[in-house]
Amino acid sequence: MRVDSNAMRIKGVLFDFDGTLTRPGALDFPAIKRILGCPPEHPILEFIASAPAHRQSELMKLLEEQEDLASKSSLPNRGAESCLLALKERLFPMGIHTRSRLKPIRMALERFEGVSIEDFRTVVTRETTRPKPHPEGVIRAAAEMGISCCQLLVVGDFSFDVIAGKRAGAMTAFLTNGGACVMAPENPAPDYIIGNLEELPDLLNRGFG
């Protein structure tokens, strides 16, 4: 974990959801791609958008069914509840930015202790903005949180989170979930790397201290 003067500017945190606030694996992307007939190397939403018009609604329905099913078994990620409670106690602005929909987010958050969807200043989904890696969602989230993008820390476990954050002018933290930080050479590097969300409040505390 790297801490520098950038942390002094952080006034809000925008979290990815699946695999970041929730444990990885509930939303089984390889399995969903097999169901949809999506090539392993293709992002799902972009694959659906490139499909013939008459098939897009069918594919999207299948995706939504898998998202709703995953939300019923998803659990808070390691350190997620303690992290969110720590930020909540400090009245620190928080938001969610996901390529999913609002419904499964609401369902999954019901399993969080002491945290509800009302604790987030904004929840940005593919229903409201163009999905990550497009920066539109990050820009919108910052505005709804009442801060500028340069004061926002985007936290996520996938390259699209870092790309979207960087394109919007935000700071970024890559969550490894105990693994490695794997970013293609052509992609921007995150400002911070954390193994789990238990490290995030400490990063912010040391930065503001």
Backbone hydrogen bonds, N-H to C=O, Kabsch-Sander energy under -0.5 kcal/mol:
donor,donor_aa,acceptor,acceptor_aa,energy
7,A,4,D,-1.5
8,M,5,S,-1.0
9,R,6,N,-2.0
10,I,7,A,-1.0
11,K,151,Q,-3.5
12,G,151,Q,-1.0
13,V,93,P,-2.1
14,L,153,L,-2.9
15,F,13,V,-0.6
15,F,95,G,-3.2
16,D,155,V,-2.5
20,T,17,F,-2.0
21,L,17,F,-1.4
22,T,17,F,-1.9
23,R,75,L,-2.6
26,A,23,R,-1.0
28,D,26,A,-1.0
29,F,27,L,-1.3
32,I,28,D,-2.5
33,K,29,F,-2.5
34,R,30,P,-1.7
35,I,31,A,-2.1
36,L,32,I,-2.3
37,G,33,K,-1.4
38,C,33,K,-2.6
42,H,39,P,-1.9
47,F,43,P,-1.9
48,I,44,I,-2.4
49,A,45,L,-2.3
50,S,46,E,-1.3
51,A,47,F,-0.6
51,A,48,I,-1.1
55,R,52,P,-2.0
56,Q,52,P,-1.1
57,S,53,A,-0.7
59,L,55,R,-2.6
60,M,56,Q,-2.7
61,K,57,S,-2.0
62,L,58,E,-1.9
63,L,59,L,-2.2
64,E,60,M,-2.5
65,E,61,K,-2.1
66,Q,62,L,-1.7
67,E,63,L,-2.4
68,D,64,E,-2.4
69,L,65,E,-2.0
70,A,66,Q,-2.4
71,S,67,E,-1.9
72,K,68,D,-0.8
72,K,69,L,-0.7
73,S,70,A,-1.2
74,S,70,A,-1.1
77,N,21,L,-2.7
80,A,77,N,-2.1
81,E,77,N,-0.5
83,C,79,G,-2.3
84,L,80,A,-2.8
85,L,81,E,-2.5
86,A,82,S,-2.0
87,L,83,C,-2.2
88,K,84,L,-2.5
89,E,85,L,-2.4
90,R,86,A,-1.1
91,L,88,K,-1.6
92,F,87,L,-2.9
95,G,13,V,-2.0
96,I,122,T,-2.1
97,H,15,F,-2.9
98,T,124,V,-2.7
105,I,101,R,-0.9
106,R,102,L,-2.5
107,M,103,K,-2.1
108,A,104,P,-2.3
109,L,105,I,-2.3
110,E,106,R,-0.7
110,E,107,M,-0.7
111,R,108,A,-1.8
112,F,109,L,-1.7
115,V,112,F,-0.5
119,D,116,S,-1.8
120,F,117,I,-1.4
121,R,94,M,-2.8
122,T,94,M,-0.7
124,V,96,I,-3.2
125,T,123,V,-0.6
126,R,100,S,-2.2
128,T,125,T,-1.4
129,T,125,T,-1.7
134,H,131,P,-1.9
137,G,130,R,-0.6
137,G,134,H,-0.6
139,I,135,P,-2.3
140,R,136,E,-2.4
141,A,137,G,-2.5
142,A,138,V,-2.5
143,A,139,I,-1.9
144,E,140,R,-2.4
145,M,141,A,-1.7
146,G,142,A,-0.6
146,G,143,A,-0.9
147,I,142,A,-2.4
151,Q,148,S,-1.7
152,L,149,C,-1.7
153,L,12,G,-2.3
154,V,152,L,-0.6
154,V,171,M,-3.1
155,V,14,L,-2.8
155,V,153,L,-0.5
156,G,173,A,-2.0
161,D,158,F,-1.3
162,V,158,F,-1.1
163,I,159,S,-2.8
164,A,160,F,-2.5
165,G,161,D,-2.1
166,K,162,V,-2.7
167,R,163,I,-2.5
168,A,164,A,-1.4
169,G,165,G,-0.6
169,G,166,K,-1.0
170,A,165,G,-2.8
171,M,152,L,-2.6
173,A,154,V,-2.9
174,F,192,Y,-2.6
175,L,156,G,-3.0
175,L,173,A,-0.5
176,T,174,F,-0.6
176,T,194,I,-2.7
177,N,195,G,-0.5
178,G,195,G,-0.7
179,G,176,T,-1.8
182,V,180,A,-1.0
183,M,181,C,-0.7
187,N,184,A,-2.0
191,D,172,T,-0.8
192,Y,172,T,-1.6
194,I,174,F,-2.5
197,L,78,R,-1.1
199,E,196,N,-1.6
200,L,197,L,-1.0
202,D,198,E,-0.5
203,L,199,E,-2.0
204,L,200,L,-2.3
205,N,201,P,-2.9
206,R,202,D,-2.8
207,G,203,L,-1.9
208,F,204,L,-2.8
209,G,205,N,-1.9
